[in-house]
Amino acid sequence: MTQKIVFIGAGNMATAIISGLIKDGYPANAIWACDRDKDKLDQLKSTLGINTSQNNSETTLLCDVVVLAVKPQVLNSLCVEIRSATLEKQPLVISVAAGIPSSALAQWLDEDTAIVRTMPNTPAAVNCGATGLFATAKVSVEQKDMAERLMKAVGVCAWVEKETHLDIVTALSGSGPAYYFLFMEAMEKAAVQLGLPQDVARLLTLQTAAGAAKMAIESELPPSELRTRVTSPGGTTEQAIKTFEQGHFIELVSAAMSAANIRSSELAHQFGGKK
């Protein structure tokens, strides 16, 4: 029997997951979206053929899976709103809201609620997402499979055993796209300063990034070995790598990710009362 899913919050992430599910063969008539913005709901209904509603509690009572896809700041009030419905229906609750710990969700809903926390990233919008997932003890094997199916609809996903590891996932894949954008920005700017036209610099920068990522994904070799194979002794690449090393590039990346990890933990305290 096909499980019914409701997405509460119909923003970019919810839209991406819904689109991915439908492309994956999930029946549109088993999917609901709830949002205050009626125009957004009408657009989703028109383009994807899903059900829509502006009543969160009533729709929760209809569904087996509830995806919380709202901003962290409003998650508390939303959980209070649907609490009675979740107590009656006992659905799997999947949160895509950054920073809110499962302990806070359980407090706002019910201690027996099956909760999966996820940390997706923005490339989910183009079906190239990377998502970390954490399941509480109340989540069954079947429910874990369901959560995994949702997130695999927009990319790859990996389970973590400790919830605190989601802070590391946030620093790695959650914030990671911005790191690559910054590096691409820097490469393009440097190429222009060296004399290339900007359109040529951008084209070659983006294709180089895409090609390197594709090679790393398809190869069984680690990135360190792939880098070594490109770096000929005495060549141009070696000179560039030496310059990166002299600037302590590895240490800088480590420091940046540590800062993101710390901030993720701070936000969990701020929004969810994490202990």
Number of C-alpha atoms within 10 A of each C-alpha: 3 8 12 19 25 29 28 26 22 24 17 13 20 22 19 21 22 28 21 23 20 17 14 14 9 18 15 19 13 15 22 26 28 23 20 14 12 13 10 16 23 16 12 20 16 11 10 17 16 20 19 22 17 16 14 22 18 12 23 28 20 17 21 18 25 26 25 22 24 21 13 18 14 11 21 18 11 17 22 14 15 19 18 16 20 23 14 10 15 20 23 24 24 25 25 22 20 23 24 25 22 23 17 20 21 17 15 18 23 17 14 14 21 22 29 23 27 28 23 26 24 21 17 24 18 11 18 15 22 23 26 25 26 24 23 19 11 14 18 14 10 9 21 20 10 16 25 20 18 21 27 22 24 29 20 17 21 15 17 15 11 11 18 15 16 27 24 20 26 25 20 19 20 23 18 18 15 12 15 12 13 12 14 18 14 13 17 23 16 13 17 16 11 9 9 14 12 14 11 12 18 19 11 15 20 16 11 13 14 11 12 14 13 11 13 14 12 8 11 10 12 10 15 8 11 15 16 12 9 11 16 12 10 8 10 10 15 16 14 12 14 12 12 12 12 10 11 11 14 12 11 11 12 11 12 14 20 16 12 21 21 14 16 22 19 16 17 21 15 13 18 21 13 16 8
